[in-house]
């Protein structure tokens, strides 16, 4: 059972005794100016605390507040009737059946069957029952569920004028259940929630989730025009007629890497179409940030990134999984309903409704300009989500441990306390919210020990010298069906090395939102000693941004703002200095290598991954001179990286095996013109090397940047017990 105040120390006697203690090396104190980020953790309240018992009482009288009350409350059954009777669906019936009454009746039944598959339902008894079960689970496995009450009350004050669109981050299957739970606790109506068909097929569970507001959508429509019309109309009616609001994940799927994903605009376009068509006055956009100390699917995500397919979701499997989790401690969750904003005001002049007045709205589609504007809004939502993610103590622990291990150094508890405290200050200067932002003295140590207790499956302290080490893990890969692997069939030795390193990297990745661009600035500045003019620096950093825009979700319209903020931050940290008036020169300050290395350590694994990916394209695919599939490419890169790891070459890291990053590298090269993507007649896509010069130039730059990194990544082999290559 997860205690809310205990802070045990986890020891593993004798582990990694061969690590020689080194002198303490901190990140160096600097005269930084802490920028204001509004308020941080002071606005959060622990919903699992005793004072919130009444909020969590699932038998309480439910005085529900709806975001946009209508004169007539539309029920789920009424929604289906509105869809069936809509002009869009009636026109489709006319087109496909003519006046034949039998054909019309047959098609109407087919549409009703599809609506039964899609449509949400409401059942207060089911909501109360599931809520009671969640109370028991949360009390056992979490030490805190923190909700930003200040922001939630501000949101409630905006209810009543327009439809509300909740857009949460997506790091776990539990996200939408968690959202519904919190809304019920605060007597706010549970919205209609878009869910994948994985849940729909789960016996009993699919129906139960439907009765809590879930509506189901197929992952792809293909050429099924009928399904697309029906689902699009159902979304329209949810926006126009449903008073409880809508919720869906703008990233489209869970992030296995614990980083933000490039947003998808399919559902968002459907949701905003009535606004562009003039059918609703406005839509209130609510970015929601959910931060997990330890995601429930932590190990599953690691396996998926390495190519092991996820198990099929079943009710029995879910129940077994819950049973296994009940003895674990998953720490804390932070949930914030961010600053809501008006979609109408955001689009401004781009919201030209007059162009849609020439024909019925159901017969029109959004223009390219409107879809581009929606893509920009989606990018902004992901940015806002990231800015309000809480970085937990273990995120900082993982970051500092990685940084030290890259340099071949051990980490004692004393080192760790100093490092985490200074990382907290550094990230606060960037505007991040961290768990250590207001802690002083022994409170930081207590927080670190509590974090290590939650994550004792990854990092532990030895009993003798209080040195931080990677925990010994036991993974049996013999049961994996090799035929279903998404990449290369990796050897057991490489898998045993990679799994704990991947687990650790998952907790470094949330810091990338803050550190990636400053790291790029430092890297480019280091590549042009003794100084570089500011414009050249900006232009070269842009090239890195373009290469990594999918990896770190970097939007072109934020380039100048991000660059300026990074320069100012690095200046405050004493890392960069600018000289001259007109042609400003930027240079790295001597003696600050230790501080600079923390930024580069975050970027390092991704530089290595893209370097190895382009090596494969040049060494193997360029010789074949034939089209290849993404699966071929993924397997080839993993096989190549495995060989490089076994040879113990430079510029390689176990995370180079990540299928997520290897795939993003491929699609980035497509966007940059080095590779051409085309659709096959039989379905799927193939790729061709269209510009070897582009790939060669990117490879050359990545090799030069990687050589600047002061790290020895293979020191991890001695850190993972029994996993030497």
Secondary structure, DSSP 8 states (H G I E B T S, - for coil): ---SS-----B-TTTTTTS------------------S--GGGEEETTSGGGTTTT-TTS----B-SS--SS---HHHHHHHHHTSHHHHHHHHHHHTT-HHHHHHHHHHHHHHHHHH---B-HHHHHHHHHHHHHHHHHH-SEEEEEHHHHHHHHHTTTSSEEEEEE--SSTTHHHHHHHHHHHTTB---EEEEEHHHHTSTTHHHHHHTBTEEEE-S--TT-HHHHHHHHHHHHHHHHH-SS-EE--TTSS--TTSS------HHHHHHHHHHHTTSSS-EEEEEEEEEESS-TTHHHHHHHHHT-------HHHHHHHHHHHTTS---EEEEEE---EEHHHHHGGG--GGGGSSS-GGG----HHHHHHHHHHHHHHHHHHHHT-EE-HHHHHHHHHHHHHHTT---BHHHHHHHHHHHHHHHHHHT-EETTTT--THHHHHHHHHHHHHTTTTEEE-TTT-BEEE-------TTS-GGG-SS----HHHHHHHHHHHHHHHHHHTTHHHHHHHHHHHHHHHTS-S-EEHHHHHHHHHHHHHHHHHHHT--GGGHHHHHHHHHHHHHHTTSEEEE-SSS-EEEE-TT-HHHHHHHHHHHHHHHHHHHHHHHHIIIIIHHH-S-B-HHHHHHHHHHHHHHHHHHT-SS--GGGG-HHHHHHHHHHHHHTTSEEEEE-TTSSEEEEE--HHHHHHHHHHHHHHHHH----GGGHHHHSTT---
